[in-house]
Amino acid sequence: MASPHATAIADGMVVSIHYTLTDDDGTVIDSSSGGEPLEYLHGHGNVVPGLERGLKGHNEGESLKVDVAPSEGYGEHDPRGLTRVPRDSFPDDMDLQPGMQFSGEDDQGEEQAIWIAAVEGDQIVIDRNHPLAGQTLHFEVTIQRVRNATKEELSHGHVHGAHGHHH
């Protein structure tokens, strides 16, 4: 139960949560259980928009479930994001496996995350869609801590570690 003087989650707050993320079948996709809680700067795009929206106004000590539609998560899956490229586009010694992530450039020359969808002989199918695109995300969250962000965290748009600035 939140204390009557608890600070509610709002933009510009540092929020520390433990979470478990599952898909529609209940399969665990990711979890902070057994590890450090996730810390993020609320309102700065550090987590998917639907999770931020679901946590806003809640307090330290609360546990809740937040379901995030694809439009507020990793987007809808866009079939135009799949591309076949020749194997020789990659270093010879690279052991390419489905699910591997790497960086590439989009059509505007901006750096973008790319995943290997399939390895088919001398063709590699790459996917510019996030692996969770098109999926509803189911979060079970316990809010561990809520605090005001420092001026430096706000100016940089993300949380800094316990011992200062860590990039």
C-alpha positions as CSV (number, residue, x, y, z in Angstrom):
1,M,0.0,0.0,0.0
2,A,1.3,3.4,-0.9
3,S,2.0,5.9,1.9
4,P,-0.3,8.9,2.0
5,H,2.7,11.1,1.2
6,A,3.9,9.0,-1.8
7,T,4.9,10.8,-4.9
8,A,2.8,9.8,-7.9
9,I,4.6,8.9,-11.1
10,A,4.7,11.9,-13.4
11,D,6.8,13.3,-16.2
12,G,10.3,14.1,-15.0
13,M,10.3,11.5,-12.2
14,V,12.8,8.6,-12.0
15,V,10.9,5.4,-11.6
16,S,12.3,2.1,-10.5
17,I,10.2,-1.0,-11.3
18,H,10.3,-4.7,-11.2
19,Y,8.4,-6.2,-14.1
20,T,7.6,-9.3,-16.0
21,L,6.6,-9.1,-19.6
22,T,4.5,-11.8,-21.2
23,D,2.8,-12.4,-24.5
24,D,-0.8,-13.3,-25.2
25,D,-0.1,-17.0,-24.3
26,G,1.5,-16.1,-21.0
27,T,5.0,-16.9,-22.1
28,V,7.6,-14.8,-20.3
29,I,9.4,-12.6,-22.8
30,D,11.5,-10.6,-20.3
31,S,11.6,-10.0,-16.5
32,S,13.7,-8.1,-14.0
33,S,12.9,-10.8,-11.4
34,G,16.1,-11.9,-9.6
35,G,18.0,-8.9,-10.9
36,E,18.1,-5.2,-10.5
37,P,14.9,-3.2,-11.0
38,L,14.6,-1.2,-14.2
39,E,15.1,2.5,-13.7
40,Y,13.8,5.0,-16.3
41,L,13.0,8.7,-16.6
42,H,9.2,9.0,-17.0
43,G,8.0,11.1,-20.0
44,H,11.3,10.9,-21.9
45,G,10.6,7.8,-24.1
46,N,12.8,5.5,-22.2
47,V,10.1,2.8,-22.1
48,V,7.3,2.0,-24.5
49,P,4.5,4.7,-24.5
50,G,1.8,2.4,-23.3
51,L,3.7,1.3,-20.2
52,E,4.4,5.0,-19.4
53,R,0.8,5.8,-19.8
54,G,-0.3,2.8,-17.6
55,L,2.1,3.8,-14.8
56,K,1.4,7.5,-14.7
57,G,-0.2,8.6,-11.5
58,H,0.6,5.4,-9.6
59,N,2.8,5.3,-6.4
60,E,5.8,3.6,-4.9
61,G,4.8,0.2,-3.5
62,E,1.9,-0.4,-5.9
63,S,1.6,-3.5,-8.1
64,L,-0.4,-3.5,-11.3
65,K,-0.9,-5.0,-14.7
66,V,-0.5,-3.0,-17.8
67,D,-1.6,-4.3,-21.2
68,V,0.0,-2.4,-24.1
69,A,-1.4,-2.6,-27.6
70,P,1.1,-2.8,-30.5
71,S,0.4,0.9,-31.4
72,E,1.7,1.9,-28.0
73,G,4.4,-0.7,-27.8
74,Y,6.7,-1.6,-30.7
75,G,4.3,-0.8,-33.5
76,E,2.4,-3.0,-36.0
77,H,4.5,-5.4,-38.0
78,D,5.3,-3.9,-41.4
79,P,6.0,-6.5,-44.1
80,R,8.0,-3.9,-45.9
81,G,10.6,-4.1,-43.1
82,L,11.7,-7.6,-44.4
83,T,14.5,-7.6,-46.9
84,R,16.7,-10.2,-48.4
85,V,20.4,-9.5,-48.6
86,P,23.3,-11.6,-49.8
87,R,25.4,-13.5,-47.2
88,D,28.5,-11.7,-48.5
89,S,27.1,-8.4,-47.1
90,F,28.3,-9.6,-43.7
91,P,31.8,-10.5,-42.5
92,D,32.8,-14.1,-43.4
93,D,33.6,-15.0,-39.8
94,M,30.2,-13.8,-38.5
95,D,28.0,-16.8,-37.4
96,L,24.6,-15.4,-38.5
97,Q,21.6,-16.8,-36.5
98,P,17.9,-15.8,-36.5
99,G,17.2,-13.3,-33.7
100,M,20.6,-11.6,-33.8
101,Q,20.5,-7.9,-33.6
102,F,22.8,-5.4,-35.2
103,S,22.8,-1.8,-36.4
104,G,22.4,-0.6,-40.0
105,E,21.3,2.6,-41.7
106,D,17.8,3.3,-42.9
107,D,16.9,5.1,-46.2
108,Q,17.7,8.5,-44.6
109,G,21.1,7.4,-43.3
110,E,20.0,7.2,-39.7
111,E,21.2,4.3,-37.5
112,Q,18.6,1.7,-37.0
113,A,18.3,-1.6,-35.1
114,I,18.0,-4.6,-37.5
115,W,17.3,-8.2,-36.7
116,I,18.1,-11.4,-38.6
117,A,14.7,-13.1,-39.3
118,A,16.1,-16.1,-41.3
119,V,19.2,-17.6,-42.8
120,E,18.3,-19.2,-46.1
121,G,21.5,-20.5,-47.8
122,D,23.4,-17.5,-49.3
123,Q,20.4,-15.2,-48.5
124,I,19.9,-13.5,-45.2
125,V,16.4,-12.2,-44.4
126,I,16.7,-9.1,-42.2
127,D,13.9,-7.4,-40.4
128,R,13.7,-3.7,-39.5
129,N,10.6,-4.5,-37.3
130,H,11.3,-5.0,-33.6
131,P,10.8,-8.7,-32.7
132,L,7.8,-7.7,-30.6
133,A,6.1,-5.6,-33.3
134,G,2.5,-6.5,-33.8
135,Q,2.2,-8.1,-30.3
136,T,0.2,-7.0,-27.3
137,L,2.6,-6.7,-24.4
138,H,1.4,-7.8,-20.9
139,F,3.3,-6.2,-18.1
140,E,3.1,-7.1,-14.4
141,V,4.8,-4.3,-12.5
142,T,5.7,-3.5,-8.9
143,I,6.8,0.1,-8.4
144,Q,9.9,0.0,-6.2
145,R,10.8,3.7,-6.0
146,V,9.8,7.1,-7.4
147,R,12.0,10.2,-7.0
148,N,12.5,13.5,-8.6
149,A,15.1,13.5,-11.4
150,T,18.2,15.6,-11.1
151,K,18.8,18.6,-13.4
152,E,21.5,16.6,-15.2
153,E,19.1,13.6,-15.8
154,L,16.4,15.9,-17.1
155,S,18.8,17.7,-19.4
156,H,20.2,14.4,-20.7
157,G,16.8,12.7,-21.0
158,H,17.7,9.5,-19.1
159,V,18.6,8.2,-15.6
160,H,22.2,8.3,-14.4
161,G,23.6,5.6,-12.2
162,A,24.1,5.7,-8.4
163,H,27.6,7.0,-8.9
164,G,26.9,9.7,-11.4
165,H,26.9,9.8,-15.2
166,H,27.0,6.4,-17.0
167,H,26.7,6.3,-20.8
